[in-house]
Amino acid sequence: MRNKRLMGVLLSCLMVSIPMAGCASEIESILGESWGVPGGLALACLRDDAYRELVIEIDHAPGYNPESSTVSLLKERLGQVCDKPDGIRIELNEMNFAETTTWTANTVREVAHETMDAPPQTSVLRWHVIMPEGKYSDDSVLGVAVDASTIALFSDSIDDATSIFNPRISAEDIENSVMVHEFGHLLGLVNLVYTSPADHEDSEHPGHSNNEDSVMYWAVETVTISAWFSGDLPTVFDQDDLDDLAGMKSGELTTTDQLWRP
């Protein structure tokens, strides 16, 4: 009975690329383990009360390492919103993953939790990225945030997302945007662990912005990304995103599902 219930929950939750709070909470209650939901460590990142340093571990398959521009951009964007006086450090590790073809949210969780160098919450805050060979089960997805500290980027799908109709947009450009986008979900954007006073969540794509100038725009993590933009891809949090993050940090906006609170 337990296995049947778990399978039913997982099937319903995996229909979206960002597991919602209710899905993750129910899975955790069955498994007896809490890794939280996307946005569950937002306050831990935005504030410096408990964690003065943020470590980003990026584990990648051979030949699937992130572009140097992606690493630099990620560090810059997180540095703009996360209060980390001791800095943000990014660690790159080459790794042979057991799965090389089709990934699900559950597979990402299992593999990432097994391969991460240290837990998310120790003396520092740690977030974890895996960049494996293969594609997500929905091959239109370029990246996923699966819990409070874990994301995956699928470089094979990112390569497929380049388009002859917009040759200005390269795989490197797409990787830049998708990486920042997924970390935006770890920060709780949009409305994942709070309710914004601004009407900027896309009604047809929950958890995403309706502003195409925001890196949280819904099309950023889809394989059709090149078709939605005639110019450069967004790589910044827009003002509504920044206001939401500031509101969460100050306590003006009520946050839910947090694994750490001040």
Helices and strands as residue ranges (DSSP letters): H 2-13, H 21-31, H 42-46, E 54-60, H 68-81, E 88-94, E 102-103, H 105-115, E 125-131, E 135-136, E 143-145, E 150-153, H 155-160, H 171-186, G 218-221, H 225-228, H 239-250
